[in-house]
Amino acid sequence: MPPSAETAAGHLADPGPAISFDAVVSGARLRFEEAPRTRVTFPGTGARESVSRAERTNLPQRVEPGHDYQDVTVRYHLASRLTGTSEDGTVPDDGRP
């Protein structure tokens, strides 16, 4: 994604993403038996602007297997929209009449 598509706050620069998802997960105690392998992808065709970010409280970016993490909160944000024509030449519907 080009840097101009995302603001410093981690949101798409222009209003109106086609999809936006926010979640908050928290727990009193969290333990990983092995380090998780995570990945965020935006499959499909067509040019798009996408952003995904997670804010963690009491949970490092790289967790240590077997360690107990206390009072954990993760806030996750994802937004995406098509910005041009797809490979079949169609233009995304922006919902306007």
Secondary structure, 3 states (H helix, E strand, C coil): CCHHHECCCCCECCCCCCEEEEEEEEEEEEECCCCCCCCCCCCCCCCEEEEEEEEEECCCCCCCCCCEEEEEEEEEEEEEEECCCCCCCCCCCCCCC
